[in-house]
């Protein structure tokens, strides 16, 4: 019996199996090396990050607050507190070097007669603390006013009996611009004037118009009193009512 044939077939089978294994292994290696997935992985692995870190941990001390010293004001307020003296009539004197109308009596025994011929008329309403100024039937001016404390302003019908650009109240040491004398109380005269000026130059009762603050006179703002002073004439009727 010939025994070499099976042995040769067996070697041939093993050789073919080895060849097929090597071919398969070679194909596997080829597809692994040249597949897109492998190439992408290799490219990604070769990339070096180029971005910079834009944040980092840092130890920052907590800020402390040092309060600034409170500012101190050296300005002197021009608003003067309400007076506490007992209300009374105003003593009036003429400012030095100020002309006084020759027909303006400083002392009179009786009230001059009101002159209605010019159609001018001044109405002071104590309950409203307001003054209304008429030319005939037309309302010319409407002013916020202040009358006397504790009803020190007299009610009645009077007339402008004196005009003084700047009168002096000696009892309280104040100046009264745009003075219009209205009536006499004993030997002293009450009238209408602007907010008084103190010797220091401060304005008395500024900010208090519209409430009774004076010692008997009718008080207007500085601008309003000047308008009335320029408009009024000697003998212009003045009515003061509740």
C-alpha positions as CSV (number, residue, x, y, z in Angstrom):
1,X,0.0,0.0,0.0
2,X,1.2,3.5,-0.9
3,X,1.3,5.7,2.3
4,X,2.9,8.8,0.9
5,X,-0.2,10.1,-0.8
6,X,-2.2,11.0,2.4
7,X,0.9,12.5,3.9
8,X,1.4,14.7,0.9
9,X,-2.2,15.8,1.0
10,X,-1.9,16.6,4.6
11,X,1.1,18.8,4.0
12,X,-0.6,20.5,1.1
13,X,-3.6,21.3,3.2
14,X,-1.5,22.8,5.9
15,X,0.4,24.8,3.4
16,X,-2.8,26.1,1.8
17,X,-4.2,26.9,5.3
18,X,-1.1,28.8,6.3
19,X,-1.2,30.7,3.0
20,X,-4.8,31.6,3.4
21,X,-4.2,32.7,7.0
22,X,-1.3,34.9,6.0
23,X,-3.4,36.4,3.1
24,X,-6.3,37.1,5.5
25,X,-3.9,38.6,8.1
26,X,-2.4,40.8,5.4
27,X,-5.8,42.0,4.2
28,X,-6.8,42.8,7.8
29,X,-3.6,44.8,8.4
30,X,-4.1,46.6,5.1
31,X,-7.8,47.6,5.9
32,X,-6.8,48.6,9.4
33,X,-4.0,50.9,8.3
34,X,-5.8,52.5,5.4
35,X,-9.4,52.7,6.7
36,X,-10.9,56.3,7.2
37,X,-11.6,55.7,10.9
38,X,-8.0,54.9,11.5
39,X,-6.8,57.8,9.5
40,X,-9.1,60.2,11.4
41,X,-7.9,58.8,14.7
42,X,-4.3,59.3,13.7
43,X,-4.9,62.9,12.5
44,X,-6.8,63.8,15.7
45,X,-4.0,62.3,17.8
46,X,-1.4,64.3,16.0
47,X,-3.2,67.7,16.5
48,X,-1.9,70.0,19.2
49,X,-4.4,72.3,21.0
50,X,-3.7,75.9,20.1
51,X,-6.3,77.8,22.2
52,X,-5.3,79.6,25.3
53,X,-6.9,79.3,28.7
54,X,-9.0,82.4,29.3
55,X,-9.7,81.8,33.0
56,X,-7.7,80.8,36.0
57,X,-8.2,80.5,39.7
58,X,-6.8,83.5,41.7
59,X,-6.9,84.4,45.3
60,X,-8.3,87.9,45.6
61,X,-8.6,89.7,48.9
62,X,-12.0,90.9,50.0
63,X,-12.2,94.7,49.5
64,X,-12.6,96.9,52.5
65,X,-14.7,100.0,52.7
66,X,-13.4,103.1,54.3
67,X,-16.1,105.7,54.7
68,X,-15.3,109.2,53.6
69,X,-15.6,112.0,56.2
70,X,-19.0,113.7,56.1
71,X,-18.7,117.0,54.3
72,X,-19.0,120.1,56.4
73,X,-20.8,123.1,55.0
74,X,-19.6,126.6,55.8
75,X,-22.4,128.3,53.9
76,X,-24.7,130.5,56.0
77,X,-28.4,130.0,55.3
78,X,-30.3,133.1,54.3
79,X,-33.6,131.8,55.6
80,X,-34.4,133.2,59.0
81,X,-36.7,131.5,61.4
82,X,-40.1,133.0,62.2
83,X,-40.0,135.9,64.6
84,X,-41.0,135.3,68.2
85,X,-41.5,139.0,69.2
86,X,-44.9,140.2,70.2
87,X,-46.6,141.6,67.0
88,X,-47.1,145.3,66.8
89,X,-47.1,148.2,64.5
90,X,-44.0,149.0,62.4
91,X,-41.9,152.0,63.1
92,X,-40.8,153.5,59.8
93,X,-37.9,155.8,59.0
94,X,-36.6,157.1,55.7
95,X,-33.4,155.6,54.3
96,X,-30.6,158.1,54.2
97,X,-30.1,159.9,50.9
98,X,-33.4,158.5,49.6
99,X,-35.8,161.1,48.3
100,X,-39.3,161.2,49.8
101,X,-42.3,162.5,47.9
102,X,-43.2,166.0,49.2
103,X,-46.8,165.0,49.3
104,X,-46.2,161.9,51.5
105,X,-47.0,162.9,55.1
106,X,-44.9,161.1,57.8
107,X,-47.4,162.0,60.5
108,X,-51.1,162.7,59.9
109,X,-54.0,163.0,62.2
110,X,-56.5,161.2,59.9
111,X,-56.6,158.9,57.0
112,X,-56.4,160.6,53.6
113,X,-59.5,160.2,51.3
114,X,-59.1,157.3,48.8
115,X,-59.0,158.5,45.2
116,X,-61.1,156.3,42.9
117,X,-60.8,158.5,39.8
118,X,-57.9,156.6,38.3
119,X,-59.7,153.3,38.6
120,X,-56.9,151.7,40.6
121,X,-57.8,149.5,43.6
122,X,-55.9,147.1,45.9
123,X,-57.7,144.4,47.8
124,X,-56.0,142.3,50.5
125,X,-57.8,139.2,51.7
126,X,-56.5,138.0,55.1
127,X,-58.3,134.7,55.1
128,X,-56.6,133.9,51.7
129,X,-53.3,135.6,52.5
130,X,-53.6,137.1,49.0
131,X,-53.6,140.4,47.3
132,X,-55.6,141.4,44.2
133,X,-54.7,144.5,42.2
134,X,-57.3,146.0,39.9
135,X,-57.3,148.6,37.2
136,X,-61.0,149.4,36.8
137,X,-62.7,146.0,36.5
138,X,-59.6,144.3,35.2
139,X,-57.4,142.2,37.5
140,X,-53.9,143.5,36.9
141,X,-51.9,141.5,39.5
142,X,-52.6,138.6,41.9
143,X,-50.0,138.1,44.6
144,X,-49.4,135.7,47.5
145,X,-49.1,137.9,50.6
146,X,-48.5,137.7,54.3
147,X,-50.3,139.7,56.9
148,X,-49.7,140.3,60.6
149,X,-49.5,137.5,63.2
150,X,-52.3,137.3,65.7
151,X,-54.6,139.5,63.5
152,X,-52.2,142.5,63.8
153,X,-53.2,143.8,60.4
154,X,-56.2,146.2,60.6
155,X,-59.3,145.5,58.6
156,X,-60.8,148.5,56.7
157,X,-60.7,150.7,53.7
158,X,-57.5,152.9,53.4
159,X,-55.4,154.6,50.8
160,X,-51.7,154.8,49.8
161,X,-50.5,157.7,51.9
162,X,-46.7,157.4,51.4
163,X,-44.2,155.9,49.0
164,X,-40.7,155.3,50.1
165,X,-38.2,153.2,48.1
166,X,-36.6,151.7,51.2
167,X,-38.0,152.3,54.7
168,X,-36.3,151.4,58.0
169,X,-38.1,149.6,60.8
170,X,-36.2,150.8,63.9
171,X,-38.1,148.6,66.4
172,X,-36.8,145.4,64.8
173,X,-33.7,146.9,62.9
174,X,-34.9,145.8,59.4
175,X,-35.1,147.4,56.0
176,X,-38.4,147.3,54.1
177,X,-38.0,147.9,50.3
178,X,-40.8,149.3,48.2
179,X,-42.7,150.8,51.1
180,X,-46.3,151.9,50.6
181,X,-47.8,153.4,53.7
182,X,-51.4,152.5,54.3
183,X,-52.6,153.6,57.7
184,X,-51.4,155.0,61.0
185,X,-51.6,153.3,64.3
186,X,-50.9,155.9,66.9
187,X,-47.7,157.6,65.9
188,X,-46.5,154.7,63.7
189,X,-47.3,153.7,60.2
190,X,-48.3,150.3,58.8
191,X,-48.1,149.5,55.1
192,X,-47.2,147.2,52.3
193,X,-43.5,146.3,51.5
194,X,-41.2,143.6,50.2
195,X,-39.6,140.9,52.3
196,X,-37.5,142.7,55.0
197,X,-33.7,142.7,54.8
198,X,-31.7,142.1,58.0
199,X,-28.5,144.1,58.8
200,X,-26.5,141.0,57.8
201,X,-28.1,141.2,54.3
202,X,-30.2,138.1,54.8
203,X,-33.9,138.1,53.8
204,X,-36.4,137.8,56.7
205,X,-39.4,135.5,56.2
206,X,-38.1,134.1,52.9
207,X,-40.1,130.9,52.2
208,X,-42.9,131.9,54.6
209,X,-45.1,134.0,52.3
210,X,-48.7,132.9,52.3
211,X,-49.0,132.7,56.1
212,X,-49.3,135.5,58.8
213,X,-45.7,136.3,59.7
214,X,-45.4,140.1,59.9
215,X,-45.8,142.6,62.8
216,X,-48.9,144.2,61.1
217,X,-47.8,145.1,57.6
218,X,-48.8,143.4,54.3
219,X,-45.7,141.7,52.9
220,X,-45.0,140.6,49.3
221,X,-42.2,139.0,47.5
222,X,-39.4,141.4,46.5
223,X,-40.3,141.4,42.8
224,X,-44.0,141.6,43.4
225,X,-43.6,144.5,45.9
226,X,-41.6,146.4,43.3
227,X,-44.3,145.9,40.7
228,X,-46.9,147.2,43.1
229,X,-44.7,150.1,44.2
230,X,-44.3,151.3,40.6
231,X,-48.0,150.8,39.7
232,X,-49.6,152.4,42.8
233,X,-50.2,156.1,43.2
234,X,-50.7,158.3,46.1
235,X,-54.4,158.0,47.1
236,X,-54.8,154.5,45.5
237,X,-57.6,152.8,47.6
238,X,-56.5,149.8,49.7
239,X,-59.2,147.5,51.2
240,X,-58.2,144.9,53.8
241,X,-60.8,142.3,54.6
242,X,-61.4,138.8,56.0
